[in-house]
Amino acid sequence: MTTLITGATGAIGSALAAQLAATGTPLLLVARDAGRLDALTAQLGSAASVTTLALDLRDSAAAVPALQAALAAALAAGRPVNRLAHCVGSTVVRPLHLTQEADWREQFEINATTAFTVLKLCVTGAIKAPHPLAAVLVSSVVAHGGFANHEAIGAAKAAVAALALGTAASYADKGVRVNVVAPGLTRSTLTQRFIATPAAEARSAALIPSGRIGEPGEVAATIGFLLSDAAAHITGQVLQVSGGQGSLHPLPKA
Ligand SMILES: NC(=O)c1ccc[n+]([C@@H]2O[C@H](COP(=O)([O-])OP(=O)(O)OC[C@H]3O[C@@H](n4cnc5c(N)ncnc54)[C@H](OP(=O)(O)O)[C@@H]3O)[C@@H](O)[C@H]2O)c1
């Protein structure tokens, strides 16, 4: 059995790859940059069974046949892709009147359309040559509350969550589970500008009830749990990993 991680070279994807490689899980890792995929594979060590695919998932004309071939090869090797973590994503922080149509389309393409492409392929594979599938899509707390200047990314991440929940409902009786992890502000290149200096990090942390920025390993561990057999009866859920950001409203400190 193989776990497909897209966005594998990112903060959350690479943390998940490291956690799963440590348990001996065969991995199929996807991101655009072949050099970063090679570096990640070297870090994971020779004990891990790792296949990499350098693909731009926005270019579905190239990505779909390449992924189909990789899924078919895994199936033929007796290790079908039975787990998917889609960790590709982006962000734009801009109020609506400054958001261009191109920004809007870009957020939907990177977040929602890539999720559609990858999830569809994995679900189709799981029902054609029947085998169980657990998938996790990554949304964001900004899809589940009103966050200023997050109109485009919030809408795109809400689309990701709706895609996951509809798919979970359609295939619940076919051994397919689909869940959503919605991180809050988490340390990564995407959020570097909010935590670039101790003062910036302190300002950001003050907006989070737990009082700190999330770590990519914490989001990865939650994805790993939802993919695992320990979550065998969990499907169609959105789990925030956010220290309460956006959902809890503590009393102000005196
Ligand atoms: N960090 C946060 O605070 C935060 C908060 C809420 C939600 N999220 C979500 O969490 C997920 C992971 O985020 P992260 O913080 O780990 O971000 P990250 O470090 O920027 O990782 C993004 C990953 O996606 C890959 N990628 C981007 N565009 C791609 C494309 N078109 N085709 C294939 N691969 C592509 C990147 O690698 P290449 O550039 O090499 O392709 C990288 O591996 C994303 O969905 C993000 O929106 C993050």
The ligand as a Tripos MOL2 file, in Angstrom:
@<TRIPOS>MOLECULE
LIG
   48    52     1     0     0
SMALL
NO_CHARGES

@<TRIPOS>ATOM
      1 N1          1.1600   27.3650    6.4830 N.am      1 LIG1
      2 C1         -0.0230   27.8250    6.8670 C.2       1 LIG1
      3 O1         -0.1460   28.7170    7.7550 O.2       1 LIG1
      4 C2         -1.2660   27.2560    6.2820 C.ar      1 LIG1
      5 C3         -2.5020   27.6790    6.8130 C.ar      1 LIG1
      6 C4         -3.6700   27.1740    6.2700 C.ar      1 LIG1
      7 C5         -3.6120   26.2660    5.2330 C.ar      1 LIG1
      8 N2         -2.3930   25.8710    4.7420 N.ar      1 LIG1
      9 C6         -2.3930   24.9110    3.6510 C.3       1 LIG1
     10 O2         -1.5660   23.8180    3.9850 O.3       1 LIG1
     11 C7         -1.0760   23.2240    2.7720 C.3       1 LIG1
     12 C8          0.4320   23.0810    2.8770 C.3       1 LIG1
     13 O3          0.9710   24.3810    3.0930 O.3       1 LIG1
     14 P1          2.4830   24.6410    3.5160 P.3       1 LIG1
     15 O4          2.4490   25.6800    4.5740 O.co2     1 LIG1
     16 O5          3.1930   23.3470    3.7560 O.co2     1 LIG1
     17 O6          2.9890   25.3530    2.1720 O.3       1 LIG1
     18 P2          4.3620   25.2320    1.3650 P.3       1 LIG1
     19 O7          5.4940   25.0070    2.3020 O.co2     1 LIG1
     20 O8          4.3970   26.4220    0.4810 O.co2     1 LIG1
     21 O9          4.1380   23.9240    0.4880 O.3       1 LIG1
     22 C9          3.3980   23.9100   -0.6950 C.3       1 LIG1
     23 C10         3.7960   22.6810   -1.4820 C.3       1 LIG1
     24 O10         3.0180   22.6000   -2.6720 O.3       1 LIG1
     25 C11         3.8750   22.4260   -3.7990 C.3       1 LIG1
     26 N3          3.1970   23.0270   -4.9380 N.ar      1 LIG1
     27 C12         2.7630   24.3070   -5.0500 C.ar      1 LIG1
     28 N4          2.1500   24.4810   -6.2220 N.ar      1 LIG1
     29 C13         2.1830   23.2940   -6.8630 C.ar      1 LIG1
     30 C14         1.7100   22.8340   -8.1170 C.ar      1 LIG1
     31 N5          1.0700   23.6580   -8.9630 N.pl3     1 LIG1
     32 N6          1.9150   21.5470   -8.4630 N.ar      1 LIG1
     33 C15         2.5640   20.7120   -7.6230 C.ar      1 LIG1
     34 N7          3.0250   21.0800   -6.4210 N.ar      1 LIG1
     35 C16         2.8400   22.3530   -6.0440 C.ar      1 LIG1
     36 C17         5.1840   23.1120   -3.3790 C.3       1 LIG1
     37 O11         6.3400   22.5950   -3.9950 O.3       1 LIG1
     38 P3          6.9510   23.1710   -5.3660 P.3       1 LIG1
     39 O12         6.9690   24.6720   -5.1930 O.co2     1 LIG1
     40 O13         8.2880   22.5340   -5.5260 O.co2     1 LIG1
     41 O14         6.0010   22.7040   -6.3920 O.co2     1 LIG1
     42 C18         5.2510   22.6740   -1.9170 C.3       1 LIG1
     43 O15         5.7190   21.3460   -1.8560 O.3       1 LIG1
     44 C19        -1.5240   24.1530    1.6360 C.3       1 LIG1
     45 O16        -2.7230   23.6560    1.0900 O.3       1 LIG1
     46 C20        -1.8030   25.4570    2.3580 C.3       1 LIG1
     47 O17        -2.7180   26.2810    1.6560 O.3       1 LIG1
     48 C21        -1.2240   26.3340    5.2510 C.ar      1 LIG1
@<TRIPOS>BOND
     1     1     2 1
     2     2     3 2
     3     2     4 1
     4     4     5 ar
     5     4    48 ar
     6     5     6 ar
     7     6     7 ar
     8     7     8 ar
     9     8     9 1
    10     8    48 ar
    11     9    10 1
    12     9    46 1
    13    10    11 1
    14    11    12 1
    15    11    44 1
    16    12    13 1
    17    13    14 1
    18    14    15 2
    19    14    16 1
    20    14    17 1
    21    17    18 1
    22    18    19 2
    23    18    20 1
    24    18    21 1
    25    21    22 1
    26    22    23 1
    27    23    24 1
    28    23    42 1
    29    24    25 1
    30    25    26 1
    31    25    36 1
    32    26    27 ar
    33    26    35 ar
    34    27    28 ar
    35    28    29 ar
    36    29    30 ar
    37    29    35 ar
    38    30    31 1
    39    30    32 ar
    40    32    33 ar
    41    33    34 ar
    42    34    35 ar
    43    36    37 1
    44    36    42 1
    45    37    38 1
    46    38    39 2
    47    38    40 1
    48    38    41 1
    49    42    43 1
    50    44    45 1
    51    44    46 1
    52    46    47 1
@<TRIPOS>SUBSTRUCTURE
     1 LIG1         1 GROUP 0 **** ****
